[in-house]
């Protein structure tokens, strides 16, 4: 069986295409497991900002890298301007890869790229692995700050260069249009939460839905969290610097904790203090992050995240919208006590008051109160830790996930054979 992945990053080929390497991704972990199975050959296709196509092989996996944009004008203004469903060059590149690899299954990771345009041009079964859903994320894009604020902080030079937050918002709108068109024609989708299953009934009404849990990076299976015997409370979050990830919720919650004279440090992995959204947060709230005991660590490897989890008291996930955030799953796997917003699919991966605390999105008062309550209650911490770790180990058992996935692949091929 030959399976062709379409992914948003170059997975194990990141170094070859000069993509930033911060450790193994969960898709890399999945690819490593699948490639060990007898009778399965993996190909991975993705776009990259480089100008040239690249075909290579790493271990047992074939890699196909294609450029995102063509021509100097398009390269300068980038995909924010030229991202569209009828991208003929992209379609040609994708079909060329399919012709070269000759897959039995095409597995598209995420609906946020335009890979789905191939569905109308191939008879190979195509299944979408739902990660986030941009059409729903758009509804929460402006939860932190209204559009007027984003416009206010998007300077002319940044707009011309295509690097402003407003430009990103307009780019997001284009990707939503592409996502809707691709999902509308889809026949098969794969998810893991009540949220994504129900959302697909609207966005992919003709698709058959399959449940498959996600692989977690191997580093998180080895840590069994224990409450650190250190003064004060160390909070840990892993969030990207997107407008809908709740960066302003962190600052507002930290303000309340500071006013309460609660002794804490809040360490943020994935963002930097001078990222665009954090600059907006700082200016609009009139704060300095250092005054609120907020520290930004930037991108970190899995090994570093594990180290941070070991030394922290509570994992906090403030996002305005999610499907099944891998960072929460990783924290649960280690047994860290978790506080997360009850949004999207989080209710499917964490049972409130049994495996952690789920709070209303955008409520810094409840978030701050939950942090204090959980930190001061060692028995509650241990209760959540034990239950969360047990649930996560059952859900992210690698052999079980591979069994789920291989069963789905087999059924797709049988369905295609019956149709033929």
N, C-alpha and C positions, 0 to 999 in steps of 0.2 A: 504494500500500500504506500503510495506517494502522497504526502500532504504538503501543500504549499501555504505557508503563513504569509499574510500581509501585515506588517507591523509598523508602528509609528517611530521606532528607533531601530538602529542597526544591530541590536541584541549583542551577540558575541563579536560582531565585526565593528564595534564602535571605534576601536583604536585605528582601524584601517581608514576610516572616513573622517577622522579627527573630531568625532563627537566626544563631549566631556564624559569621562568615565568616573562614576562614583560607586562602583561595585556592581555586582550582579543584579539584574532586574528579576521580577517574578516570572517574566516570559522566558528569560534565560534559564531559570530553574526548571520551568516546564519543558523547554526544548531539550535540556540535558537529560531529563528523565525519559522523554519519548524516544529520543535517539538511541537509547539503550535497548529498546524493545525490538526483538527480532521481527523482521518483515515490514518495518516502517522506515521510510526514508523521508527526511525533512528538507524542505527548501524554504528560505526566508527572503522575502522581497520587501524593500522599503525605499522611500525617497530620502535624498540627502541634498544638502545645499551645494555640494561640489558640482563642477561642470560636466563631469564625465560619467558614463555608465561603467559599472564594475561588476564582473562576475568572478567569484572566487569560491573556495571551499575551505571551511574550518572544521577539522575533525570529520564527522560524517555528514555535515550539513552544507548544502549549497546556498550561496548568498548571491542575490541579485540587487544591486544598488542602482537607482536611476535618479537623475537630477530633478529637482523640484521645479525649476524655472528655466526658460530658454531665452537667450538674447539679453544684452546688457541692460536695456530699459526694464525688462521684467525682473531681472536679477536685482536691480537697485530697489525697485518698489515692492518686489517680492509677492508672495502668495496672498497677502492681504488685499492686493488689487486684483489679481488674476485668478483667484480661487473660484472655480465654477464647475458645474456638473458636466458641461459639454467640452471638457478639456481634451481635445483630440490627440495632442502629443502624449499626455499622460495615459490615455486609453491605449494608444499604440504601444507605449512602453510596457504596460501591464500585460497586454495580450502577447507581446513578444516573449515575456517571461514565461507565461503559461505554455506557449508553444515549445519553448526550450525545455522546460522541466517536465511537462506532460503529467500533471498531478491527477490523482483520483479524487482528492478533496481539496477545496480552497477554504482556508480558515482565516477570516479577517478579524483582527484584534482591534476592537473599537469601531464605532460608527462615525467618528469625528473626521476621518479622512475621506478622500473621494475614491477609494479603492472599489467601492461598491458599483461603480459604473460598469465594471466587467460583467455584471450579472446578465445584461441583455445581449452579451456577445460570446457566451461560452455555455456549453452543455454540462460542464463539470459542476457538481453540487457545491454551492457556496454557502457557508454558514458564518453569521456575524457573532463574534464573542462580545457581548455587551459589556462595556466598561462603564463610562458615564454616558449620559444621553443629553447632548447639547440642547436639544429642543426644550427639555425641561430645565436644564441649567440656565437657559436664557431667562426663564421666569424669575430666577433668583440672582441674576447677574448684578442687579442694582440694589440688592438688599443692604449692602454696607453703606453706599453713598448713591444719591440720585445722579441721573445723567448730567444734570447741570454742573455738579461738582467735578465729574470726570472731564467735562468740557473746559471748565475753569482751569484745571491743572494739565491741560494738553496744549503745550506751546506750539507756535507755528512751525518752528524748525523741526520739532519732534513729529508733527503731523506730516510734514513734507518728506521726512525720512521714513515714515511708516512705523515709528517706534513709540507713539503716544498711547495712553490708555484708551483714548477715544478711537484711535485707529484699530486697536485690538478689539474693541467692542464692535466696530463695523465689520471687521474680519470674522468675528464670531457669528454675526448675522448671516454672512455668506456661507459659513460652514453649516449652520442650522438648515439653510435651504438645501444644501447638498445632502446632508444627513437624511432629511425627510424624503427626498427623492430616492435615495438608495434603499432606505428601509421599506418604503412603499412597495418596491418590487421584490423584496426579499422573500425567500421560501423557507429559510431556516434561521433561527436565532438561538443563542445560548446565553443563559443568565444564571443567577443564583439567589435572587431576592424576590419577595412579593412585589416590591416596587417595580423592578425591571420587567417582571412577567406581565404586570398589569399595564404598564406603559406601552409595552409592545403590542397589546391588543388594539391600541389606537394607532401607533406609528407603523407597525408591521402586521396589519390585520390578516394577511394571507399566509403568514409564516407559522411554521410549527415550532413550538418553544421546547427547548431541552434544558434541563437543570444540570449544571456542572460547577463544582466548587473550584476555587483558585488555588494554585500552588503558592506556597510561601517560601521565601528565601531560607536556605538551610540554616543560616546563622541563628535564627530565632527559635529553633527547636531546642537549643542547648541551654538556654537560660531559664532558671526557675526563680522568679523575682522574690526577693525578701525585703521587707521594709528596712530602708537604710537607717542606721543608728547615727543620724547626724542632726544637728540643730536646724530648726526652720523647715519649711516645706519646699521641696524642689518639684516644680511642675514641668512637664515635657509635652511639646506638641510637634507634629510633623506636618507642615502645611506649605503648599506652594503659594507664591505671591500673586494669586489671582483675586479679582474683586469679590468673588463669591466664596472664598475660603475662610472668611471670618477674621481677617487680620484686625479689623477695628473692634470686633468683639473681645479679642484678647486684650487690647488696650483699655477698653471700657471696664472689663472685669478687673484688670490690674489696678485701675484707678480706685475701684471700690475696695479691693483688698488692702490697698495702701492707706486709704482713709480709715479703714477698720484697724490699722496698725498690725495687720497680720504679717508675720515674718515669712517671706517667700522669695524664691527666685524662679522666673519663668524662662525656660530655655526653648528656643524655636529652631527646629531643623528644617531646612528647605528654603528659607528666605534670608534676606540680608536687610540691614537697617536702611540702606539707601535704595532699595527697590522702589519702583514707582508707587505702588499702592501704599507702602509704608511711609513714603514721603507725604502722600496725601493724608494718611491717618495722623501723622505727626503735626501737619499744618492745620488740619481741620479741627482736631481735638485740642490743639495748643499744648502739646506734651513733649517731653523728652523721654525716650524709652528707658534710658538709664535711671531716670528718677522713679520709674515704675518697676524696676528690677527685672526688666525684659532684656534678654540676651539673645542675639541672633548668631547661629552657628553656620549658616549656609548649607550647601549640599554636603551630605555625609555618607560614608560607606555603611554597609550593613553592620560591619564590625563596630564602627563608632556609635551607631544608633543603639546597638545592644549594650555597649558600655554606658551610654547615657541612660538607658532604661534601668540598668542595674543600680544607678546612683540616684534615680528620681523616686518621688513618692507617689505621684499621680500622673496618669496620661490624660491630657485634655484635647478633645477634638472639636473645634468651634465652627466647622464649616456650615455654610447656609444650605448646601445641597450636596449629596453624595449618593452613590449606589452602595457599594460595600468597600469602604476605604481600607486599603491594604495596611495602612499604618495602625488602624484600630485592631485589625485581625492579628497583626504582629504583636501588638501590646497584649492582647488576650492570650496569645500563644505563650508568652513569657509569664503570664499571670499578673501583669501590672493592673492595679485598680484603674478603671476607665470612667471618665465623664465625657459624654459626647452629645451633640445635638441630635434630637429625634427628627431626622429628616431623611427623605429618600428611603434607601434600603437599610439604614442602620438598625431599625427595629427587627430586621430579619437576622442580623448577625450578633446582636447583643440583647438579651432579655433584661428589661429594666428591673432594678432592685433585686436581681438574682445574680447577674453577671457584671453589673456595673450600673451607672446612673445615666439615664437619658433625660435631657432637658429641652425645653422649648427653644427653638432657634431664635437668636437675636435678643435673648434675655440675660444681660450681664449680671443682674441681681441674683437670679437663680443659679447661674454658673458660679458666682463668687460664693454664695451660701453653700452650694454643694461641695465646693473645694474645702471650705472650712469644716463642714460636717464630716466629710470623708477622712480628712487628715486627722481629725481629733478622735476618730472611732477606729481603733486598731481591729476590733472584732469584725466590723463591717468590711474593712480592707481585706482581711483574710478570707471572709465569706465570698466576696466578689472574685478574689484571686483564684481560689480553688475552683469555683464554678466556671469562670471564664476560661481558664487553662484547659479544663476537661472538655468543654464545648469546642474550643479551637482545635485541640488535638484530634477530636473526632472529625471535624469538618475539613481540616487541612491534611489529612492522612495521605501522603503521596501515592501509595499504591491504590487507594480507593479512587483518587482523582484520575489516575491513569486508566483505571478500569471504566470509570464513567465515560471518559473521553473516547477510548477505543470503541466502546459500545455505541456511542453516538456516530462515530465515523463509519462503523460497519453498517448501521441502519441507514445512513445517508447513501452509501454505495448501493445497498439493496433497493432503496427507493428509486434511485436513478436507473438501476437495471430493470426494475419493474416497469418504469416509464418508457424505457427503450423497447 
